[in-house]
Amino acid sequence: MSRGEVIRFLILRSIGNFLLLFAIFGVLATFGPALYYEVSFKIVQARGIKYTVADNKTSPLGEILKKQQAEGSQGISGGFAAILAGPKEQILIPKDTDFSILIPRLGASTKVFPNIDPSNQNEFLPILQRGVAHARGTVFPGMQGNIYLFAHSTDNFWDVGRYNAVFYLLKDLKPGDDIVIFFENQRHNYTVTESRVVDAKDVSYITQAKTGKEQLILQTCWPPGTTWKRLLVFAKPRT
C-alpha cells in the first residue's frame, strides 16, 4: 500500500469514527432523558425503594432535607448513585411549595407553572423544558372541578430530550398510588383512580373544568413522542 493510500485510509477511518460517535451522541441526546427515567424506575422497583413526601421546606425536617436536595439526592432525578447506593427509604422534597407535584411511586418531584395556554405551543413548549404546566381555565387544588396538569406535547420523538421527561412514567401509575400537590404552601393529597387513553382533540376535561367534584388530571402524550393520543391519569382527593 502506497503512502498516499495509507493517508487516504486513515482519513476515511477518522471520518467514519467521527460519524459513528456523532450518531451515538445524537441517540443519547434524543432518548437519554426518557431512558434515564425508565431505567431508574426499574432499579427503584428492584431495590424496593420507598419514597415519602416531606411536609414542607419550612418545617425542621424540611430544613434538614434541603441540604440533601442541594446535593442532588432528590428522588429519581437525584442520579444513579442515590438510587443504587442510597437508603431504601428516601424523602421527596417539593421543588417549590408555591406549586409543585410529587409522585412517590415514581420518585418524582417537579415544579408546576400555572395558567399556561395548552393550545399555544409558543407558550407551553418553553415551560415544558422546565417542568409541568397547569392548563389555563382549569381550577387549582382545593377547588371544585378539574385540576389539569400536562407535559410532553411534541410531534417528533427526536424532540423529547428537550423537555422534562418525568411524565413519561405516568403509564406506570396504578389505582391507589399517591400524588401530592403543594399549592400556595399547602399540601393536597390525591389517590390515583384510573388511567385512560383519549383522542388528542378531546379537550372536554379542560373546557368543562369547573364542573363536578375536585379531580386531578395528569396528561402526557401517547405513544411517547407523538401527538396521536393522550394518556390521562385521574386522581381524587384522599380522604
Protein Blocks (a to p, Z undefined) as FASTA:
>chain_A
ZZklmmmmmmmmmmmmmmmmmmmmmmmmmmmmmmmmmmmmmmmmmnopacdddfblmbmk
lmmmmmmmmnopgcjlnojklmmmmcfbdcdddfblkbccddfknopacdddehiafklm
klmmmmmmnmccddehiacehiacjddddehjafbfklmmmpcfklmmmmmpcehiacdd
deehiacddddfbdcdddfklcklmmmmmgcjddddddddddehiakbccdddddddZZ
